[in-house]
Amino acid sequence: MKAILRVALGLIAAIGGFVDIGDLVFNTQAGALFGYELLWAVPIGVVGIAVYAEMSGRVAAVTKRPVFDVIRMRMGLSTGLIVLVASLFVNLLTVAAEIGGVAILLQLFFDAPFMLFALVGALGLIVIIWITPFEGIERLFGYLGLILFVFVAAALHEHPDWHAVGGGFVPNGKSSTLYWYFAVGLIAAALMPYEVYFYSSGAVEEGWKPSDLLVNRLNAVIGYGIGGLLSIGLMMASAQLFEPAGVEPDHLGTVPLLAQLPYGETGLVLALLGMLFAIGGAAVDASFAAAYSIAQFAGWEWGKYRRASGAPRFTLAWLLFFALGLAVLMTGIDPLDLTEYSVVLSVVALPLTYVPVLLIARDRTFMGEYANGPVARVLGWVYLVVLCVVAVAAIPLLLATNAGGG
Amino acid sequence: MVVAAIALAGCGPLSRAELTRGVETLSAVAAEAQLVARGVASDRTRATYTRVQARTLAEDAAHEAEKLADASVDGEIARQRDQAVALAMRLDDTIGELETFPGSERTGSKVDDDLGAIADDIDKLTQRLTQGP
């Protein structure tokens, strides 16, 4: 029971992959445009990220090496540098998009200029990170992000056609490029590399040892399972409420309507709060993932468990990413466009992130008795193929569908 | 090359398919605004949320009106383009009432009805566009 309560790390990492600003809108659009027909893409993403998060957490617990350490060790300096640059670029876009998301939600609560709330939101997050220990950050954003279950409740409230829901978990082989753009986008979003950078570094922050491998497995399965469930809830609620009405959600502010329609003002407020914590948590995920990556690549002292004076360059790095994120937003780019491009561009870093994790996790000289068993081995290779297909398909689909605009 | 292709794609006259896509966008905006208006009419929402979301949707309608009005058109669909622009402007004005009176149940109910009428006109225009000349 105590182990089950220690799933905050998995929850906050999963929130970044399943219900951040882009995913909230993307899942809702998928339901509004295709009903239940894209539900199958969610479990594919959930199993894939759970498999690789479990591996990266296990490697961190056994060897004390988080993912970026492993990438540099296994792929060498020059390939490691390519992964670093690609992932930092994606992280920057993601941090900017999430700060933008926080600003939009504050606007929906209080109605004041967007840039003012972007500044307030970024400063608020910085203060929370500064004064709260790592475990506190995980719990605050991970557990309060669970308010998003209001969307699952909304989906159930509308009495779904369970036969049609079941049918949605079977790919239907549609020929529409837009359908496949959404399918690939949903899988790629679930597998965003910054989730495992954050997750494995978090495992080191929490001082996991081989005796914590059960906690690691529970975090991967429960954390990402809940992320997937929230994603399914959003898509189902949208299929039931938006598809028949002809709504095509293009804005973050449209998403809370899914809770407002069945539950009135209470549903609306719960949805806005849940989204605020989820998107705030994703901003923390992405900024920390960037700082972890740079520090681990450069061999700096890192970790929130050290005081700022104990890891000054690491601290400066996450602060810098918040500042750069704000600067990107000041250019006037729509946060949703940013997140859409960040998901698709992250595919460049996908195989280069996950191959070294797989290679180390199966290596008995490193991992000893904790090396991959037969299930992790098979799933790891299967998902490497899935990752490569996603990586090859994502950019052509982005161009062919005008980034989902049809 | 991609930049050049995108730039060139925006140069030709407005096609029937592009106009249809624009009208479909208006239909989606009207549908969403109706849901917001019903929340206001039944006093089941928050005024701040309504005001901000109505502003966003009204901007979408105004943007679509400008985009369609700026596009060059061949004679054949010029009339339908003008009708689409007029509908987008009506949509902008009607949603704007929600922004001004986000807490008024009477306004919510009236806007819901007005949006229903606009949505009917949008449907008729879509039918004419999809049936061809």
Contacts between the chains, C-beta under 8 A, distances in Angstrom:
chain1	res1	chain2	res2	distance
A	107	B	52	5.4
A	108	B	48	6.8
A	108	B	49	5.1
A	108	B	52	5.2
A	108	B	53	7.1
A	109	B	48	6.3
A	109	B	49	7.8
A	110	B	48	6.4
A	111	B	48	4.9
A	111	B	51	5.8
A	111	B	52	5.4
A	245	B	31	5.0
A	245	B	32	7.9
A	245	B	34	7.5
A	245	B	35	6.3
A	246	B	27	6.0
A	246	B	28	6.1
A	246	B	31	4.1
A	247	B	28	6.0
A	247	B	31	4.8
A	247	B	32	4.6
A	247	B	35	6.7
A	248	B	25	7.7
A	248	B	28	3.9
A	248	B	32	8.0
A	249	B	32	7.4
A	250	B	28	8.0
A	250	B	60	7.5
A	251	B	53	7.6
A	251	B	56	5.5
A	253	B	49	7.5
A	253	B	52	6.5
A	253	B	53	4.6
A	253	B	56	5.9
A	254	B	32	6.1
A	254	B	53	7.5
A	256	B	49	7.2
A	257	B	32	7.5
A	257	B	35	5.7
A	257	B	36	7.2
A	257	B	39	7.8
A	260	B	39	5.8
A	260	B	44	6.9
A	260	B	45	5.8
A	260	B	49	8.0
A	261	B	35	6.7
A	261	B	39	7.7
A	264	B	39	7.7
A	264	B	42	7.9
A	264	B	44	3.6
A	264	B	45	7.2
A	265	B	44	5.9
A	265	B	45	5.9
A	265	B	46	5.9
A	268	B	39	7.9
A	268	B	45	5.9
A	268	B	46	6.0
A	268	B	49	6.2
A	269	B	46	7.1
A	272	B	49	7.5
A	399	B	2	7.1
A	406	B	21	6.6
